[in-house]
């Protein structure tokens, strides 16, 4: 019985400290409190965490994976400043990491990592600002420290309980220990989810008070859900359940987030600018690269979804080319016919795009239209005489000519 | 009941460790000047110096050799990849499929296949094919290509591959090593080794 009480106590302690959990049902998120200014770590735990974060930031700053394009970096910073305000964003260093996964993160010392997979997926400055604002919310509320303390409290409790259990040595004690362990670990996971909800609330508060459209936050998650559905259906997997929360899940379910973020957005914000045009212009130089990174992950459904979504505002040569690459990469006969068609459209829009000519040539070649294929490959060679595979391609052209 | 359950884990662990170390011991040695058959295929190489062969194979019909260690310099032989098959074993056919070699794959597309396999298999974004030119391999028309990539350990690596098609199957040798020190030091050994590769004509 003693242990059952302990278990209950543990569950309450851990979950209780998460009582700040929000109830984001009806009201739009309140505007943020005035910014308190630059913050310095206090107490041994926080100072330690900051030191670790400083160390990791030093490594990150020298990483070969960083995208160092000044223009793009400046734009992402501007998006953060537009979302959270200039005073707040001055405390953050942003690092763009070339990693084809949807994610961004923030450490206690103000290091923000933004993955290229996120930049590929958001459609507007407001959507980018929503994700970055959420991350800033974690930072401003010092969530890492709270999580660290909660984890320590929980694991301390488990260690003591393990000692007491082995001293008692009865079957009942072991049973209680199992319950306690589940309560503590489940409580920690729930604590993490509550922190995510709090960061969502704060992030939306920034957006509501900004010049950007707050409804964008919900759109991010809706698009992600649609992409995952497209990916799963192409792979013949069961449709994922976006409302179910696993016991140890670190984040709230995507469906739940999309819903409450929608409710948190200020209703009068819908008329505001979402900065989609600015975003498209800023991302344009990198879009072919990020698309290529995504396509080569071999997630056909997800990649096709991303490309067609990007094309909603109009197909461009790089988008047709990307779709051609995607289909040629899968390589079924029907895919090759489609690929040739897509490359053809890319070439029609921009005949000077060498990769599209190459793809067109290879796809035609493989579907038996060698004369046309050869002509396209020759155009590729004249557009990029110094291409890394120039000799290989010219051999293909000449061989066919014999 | 409870006590039994507690003891099961260490036994399972010990068994696992036993099997793992047994696997590790099976790394073997490929002495110089002795022709070695690759993955029971018609492909043979005659090393000019001693090499290590790793017991772990990345896929069917493959064999990995190294001089200093797997992540420091490794040569992976792909000895007859059939159409419709990926280069390396898929972790999950459904959830994480890899690009496939197909009947229609052209030699010039082989670097793209290697790139796709590396990227999808390792979840990395930085991979560039830096060169590709026609070159004989196994006495046939083949391709020699070079590439660079950054693995998840953030260490820039460089690599070279040589491939040829024979009887509709893909034969390839791919070398990869960190740019720092190892690539330049051992690329020559890869050239000598891959030059010695032959395809047994009797099969």
HADDOCK unambig.tbl for C-alpha pairs under 7 A between the chains (distance, minus, plus):
assign (segid A and resid 63 and name CA) (segid B and resid 154 and name CA) 6.82 0.50 0.50
assign (segid A and resid 64 and name CA) (segid B and resid 154 and name CA) 6.67 0.50 0.50
assign (segid A and resid 98 and name CA) (segid B and resid 125 and name CA) 6.24 0.50 0.50
assign (segid A and resid 99 and name CA) (segid B and resid 124 and name CA) 6.45 0.50 0.50
assign (segid A and resid 99 and name CA) (segid B and resid 125 and name CA) 5.48 0.50 0.50
assign (segid A and resid 100 and name CA) (segid B and resid 125 and name CA) 5.98 0.50 0.50
assign (segid A and resid 235 and name CA) (segid B and resid 94 and name CA) 5.98 0.50 0.50
assign (segid A and resid 235 and name CA) (segid B and resid 95 and name CA) 6.95 0.50 0.50
assign (segid A and resid 293 and name CA) (segid B and resid 125 and name CA) 5.37 0.50 0.50
assign (segid A and resid 296 and name CA) (segid B and resid 116 and name CA) 5.04 0.50 0.50
assign (segid A and resid 296 and name CA) (segid B and resid 119 and name CA) 6.28 0.50 0.50
assign (segid A and resid 296 and name CA) (segid B and resid 120 and name CA) 6.36 0.50 0.50
assign (segid A and resid 297 and name CA) (segid B and resid 116 and name CA) 6.82 0.50 0.50
assign (segid A and resid 297 and name CA) (segid B and resid 119 and name CA) 5.95 0.50 0.50
assign (segid A and resid 297 and name CA) (segid B and resid 120 and name CA) 4.26 0.50 0.50
assign (segid A and resid 297 and name CA) (segid B and resid 123 and name CA) 6.86 0.50 0.50
assign (segid A and resid 298 and name CA) (segid B and resid 97 and name CA) 6.82 0.50 0.50
assign (segid A and resid 298 and name CA) (segid B and resid 98 and name CA) 6.36 0.50 0.50
assign (segid A and resid 298 and name CA) (segid B and resid 99 and name CA) 6.55 0.50 0.50
assign (segid A and resid 298 and name CA) (segid B and resid 120 and name CA) 6.11 0.50 0.50
assign (segid A and resid 330 and name CA) (segid B and resid 99 and name CA) 6.88 0.50 0.50
assign (segid A and resid 366 and name CA) (segid B and resid 104 and name CA) 6.26 0.50 0.50
assign (segid A and resid 388 and name CA) (segid B and resid 130 and name CA) 5.73 0.50 0.50
assign (segid A and resid 388 and name CA) (segid B and resid 131 and name CA) 4.22 0.50 0.50
assign (segid A and resid 388 and name CA) (segid B and resid 132 and name CA) 5.83 0.50 0.50
assign (segid A and resid 389 and name CA) (segid B and resid 131 and name CA) 5.71 0.50 0.50
assign (segid A and resid 389 and name CA) (segid B and resid 132 and name CA) 4.52 0.50 0.50
assign (segid A and resid 389 and name CA) (segid B and resid 133 and name CA) 6.10 0.50 0.50
assign (segid A and resid 391 and name CA) (segid B and resid 133 and name CA) 5.42 0.50 0.50
assign (segid A and resid 391 and name CA) (segid B and resid 134 and name CA) 6.84 0.50 0.50
assign (segid A and resid 392 and name CA) (segid B and resid 108 and name CA) 6.27 0.50 0.50
assign (segid A and resid 392 and name CA) (segid B and resid 132 and name CA) 6.36 0.50 0.50
assign (segid A and resid 392 and name CA) (segid B and resid 133 and name CA) 4.85 0.50 0.50
assign (segid A and resid 392 and name CA) (segid B and resid 134 and name CA) 5.38 0.50 0.50
assign (segid A and resid 393 and name CA) (segid B and resid 108 and name CA) 6.97 0.50 0.50
